[in-house]
Amino acid sequence: MRTAIIGLGLIGGSFAKSLKENGISTHIIGVDASSEHCEIAMKLGIVDQILDLEEAVSNSDLIVVATPVNTISTIVNKVLDLVENQTVIDVGSTKLEITQGVKDHPKRNHYVATHPMAGTEFSGPTAAISKLFEGKYVVLCNAEESDYGKFEFVKNIYEKLGMKPLFQDAKSHDTHVAYVSHISHISSFALAITVLNKEEDEDKIFELASTGFSSTVRLAKSSPETWVPIFEQNRDNVLEVLDEHINVLSNFRSFLIKKNYKEFHKMICEANKIKKILK
Amino acid sequence: MRTAIIGLGLIGGSFAKSLKENGISTHIIGVDASSEHCEIAMKLGIVDQILDLEEAVSNSDLIVVATPVNTISTIVNKVLDLVENQTVIDVGSTKLEITQGVKDHPKRNHYVATHPMAGTEFSGPTAAISKLFEGKYVVLCNAEESDYGKFEFVKNIYEKLGMKPLFQDAKSHDTHVAYVSHISHISSFALAITVLNKEEDEDKIFELASTGFSSTVRLAKSSPETWVPIFEQNRDNVLEVLDEHINVLSNFRSFLIKKNYKEFHKMICEANKIKKILK
């Protein structure tokens, strides 16, 4: 199988590597607006060839759109204009705006909306790793809008990559990722800014980081180019959970001000319930 | 050397194991109010013997107080009443209230206030690990209040455990740990509660956790018995940095409400500066 990857960042690059290492794709074509990304991807052997969008589509069986979420529906529509029998997927972290943006395309059923739930805080083709997806979940959205055979084909590929498929409609996908993934990123970005604002001595941050700060702040290294469009597309859900998060922090603050350590203790016990879910 | 460890939890237990494995101490005496902890520590070979406080002190060269911070100064005072030529240290996460609570003891100079900057989200003797301290920093406070020989003796032990010593007064120690370590814990506790409140479907939390949530929320598993006394003792510093954290989150919220994605982008770039400090 020949695959075109549009967008050679962390996710696109890791997808390319995983397809190759799992023997799913023998030839990977890269497409990226950044000539630097193209060069690096060629040099690292992530892709076999760089082509423009049109040539890439006509030379592939599978087209993977792995660009920032605000560009995905435009690119998928463009790709659908060009496809004959090929299958098109995207791997973006939001699904509602994207699926709405392509729903009227006459070849909509060639496209499968997916979200492999995997990532790191790094970005660009140098961050690509082949084991990124193994053992993780992938959400496949709006199955009924895709051709059955193409949907199964895509599900099958993800399973070969070691991923566990979940099925959701785009709207509830976006709600759930806001609640778990997107709020974690805002919390981490905010923690980094807080500590940088308060702690003027950078050496102290480094020395004290072993106490858990480094894992809590890990996601704060994530790229704004990836994340701003995600927050933009998932604004309403993110606002809802962000309000809740600020409320919870305000409760901690209020119990601390009142020296009500009994309620403070109860809140930590509440938080500890996460142990039941994440061992 | 014979060592008494008072408090056989994560830190005390790990200290015992590390002293043994590094050949620093040949005989470890355990003291703990919980008979269950004592049994487990004996069964796991963390300690060689369980004694009561008085016997433990008279049979040791070094006494390590590793109990929750709200109990430390009382215990150190009690131990100092009993010591002849022994050295006493504590390993608590706050230092100001503790050092103030022992400063008038006639044998104050037998005691060295320390904080090894290492931990995990787990607790109790089963959580003890021998490599916990290796490569991490240890803060030694108020050097001038300790006997020079005893201070050097303690610093030397930490260095043998592979730790890098830092010297601070207790007051500035507490400020810095609030800014980096303590706020990370509150942020993580609050994130866990937020997600548990919003996401009613526990399976979804598990499935979506690979997106970074699990690392951001790791510290939320930490024990309230350890942490409530820390927040209590370091209340003013924690409140100051918690206010800043709520402010930063409110700025994120406000830019999202106004759809001001340019400012939102700027804030993520600010957060990204943490990359300069933590690779």
Interface residues (C-beta under 8 A of the other chain):
Chain A: M117 A118 G119 E121 K136 Y137 K164 L166 H176 V177 Y179 V180 S181 I183 S184 H185 I186 S187 S188 F189 A190 L191 A192 I193 T194 V195 L196 N197 K198 E199 D201 E202 K204 I205 F206 E207 L208 A209 S210 T211 G212 F213 S214 S215 T216 V217 R218 L219 A220 K221 S222 S223 P224 W227 V228 F231 E232 R235 V238 L239 E240 V241 L242 D243 E244 H245 I246 V248 L249 S250 F252 R253 L256 I257 K259 Y261 F264 H265 M267 I268 C269 E270 A271 N272 K273 I274 K275 K276 I277 L278
Chain B: M117 A118 G119 E121 K136 Y137 K164 L166 H176 V177 Y179 V180 S181 I183 S184 H185 I186 S187 S188 F189 A190 L191 A192 I193 T194 V195 L196 N197 K198 E199 D201 E202 K204 I205 F206 E207 L208 A209 S210 T211 G212 F213 S214 S215 T216 V217 R218 L219 A220 K221 S222 S223 P224 W227 V228 F231 E232 R235 V238 L239 E240 V241 L242 D243 E244 H245 I246 V248 L249 S250 F252 R253 L256 I257 K259 Y261 F264 H265 M267 I268 C269 E270 A271 N272 K273 I274 K275 K276 I277 L278
